[in-house]
Amino acid sequence: MKMIVGLGNIGPQYDGTRHNTGFMVVEAFAKKHGINIKTRKMNAKLGSDFLNGTKVLVVEPTTFMNDSGIAVKPLMDYFDVKPEDVIVVHDDMDLPIGKIRIKDKGSAGGHNGIKSIIANLGSENFCRIRVGIQHPAKNNTVVNYVLGRFSKDQLPEFKMASDHAVNALEDWVDGTSIPELENRYN
């Protein structure tokens, strides 16, 4: 089984915000493959199906971003998913809009959702797809920026990045190695 986790905040006030990039990407993946993310279990919404013979579990924590690990760890235990079979999709201010970076392990890089997952797993050894949202302008705070929505000009670039991330998720599910994914998409 492969587990795809999108990070974001729950509630309609957060729909479409930059911080919900992870949710938006996994929802695009799920929609493309006819997976309904509607079952509620262990502080998460989830859906599953088989893709090319591999069972895929798509997860959106309902704990809010900063407590994402509270949902991810129990689901991994319940479904007996190993860290190498987990990929987390999240926003990243250090990347420009339109860019993605795949990373096989490492520190949280200041991202509180990733910090929570690392703390709850006791390990940094899980794959991530970082989706660029770029830094805010100097006249904008980080909180206001990440909880804001993409501008009309930014939406095509975000859509392109989301499409690349969905393609990377498909390749990952099909067994493409992390180094090969890094070479292909970074």
Beta strands, then each sheet from edge to edge (+ up, - down):
strand 1: 2-6
strand 2: 39-40
strand 3: 44-51
strand 4: 54-61
strand 5: 86-92
strand 6: 100-103
strand 7: 127-132
sheet 1: 2+ 3- 4+ 1+ 5+ 7+ 6-
end
